[in-house]
Amino acid sequence: MEAETCLAREIEETSKIKTSLVQAQDQLEISRCLWEQEKSQILANHSQETYRLEAALLQVQEGGKKERFQWQLKMSTLEESLNTINQALEAMDEDNEECVEEMMGKMRILEEMIKVVESKEAIFAEMTPPVLQ
């Protein structure tokens, strides 16, 4: 009878171990499924975040290209304006030089006329008797 009791205990122990093993396997399978779901969710989030970052990077690059183009366009416009202003200043310098030369010529003529008038006044003064006071 002792052998039967011992055998019965061992059968009971074996049954408990099998039950625990089945429960552990079930828990392992549940954990594996949860891990797979979590892994899939993380990968999906990673893919979404990667796509979002790539889109943002592309948008920034495009914005940079537009900004660079606008800057180059503005720079070109400013350079063109500067060239136009420089040309106008050069033309004004040429006009000023011509004007100065013309004025200098007129001043020489006036100086000559003043000399003529002064010489005539001197001659006239010599011809006119002094006024008595």
C-alpha angles and dihedrals in degrees: 000000000000089000090051091050091048090048091048090051092049092048089050091047090048090049091051090048091049090049091049090047091050090048091048090049090049091049090047091051091048090048091048091051091048090047090050091050091048091046091050091048092049091048091048091049090047091051092048092047092047090050091047092049092046090050091048091048091050090048091050091048091049090047089050091050091050092046091047090049092049090048091050090047091050091046091050091049091049092048090050090049091048091051091049091050092048091050090049090050091049090050090048090050090052091047090048091051090050090047092049091049091048092048091048089052091050090047090053090050091049091048089052090048090049090051090050091048091047092049090049090049090051091050091045091048090053091050096048117080116238117267115244120225 
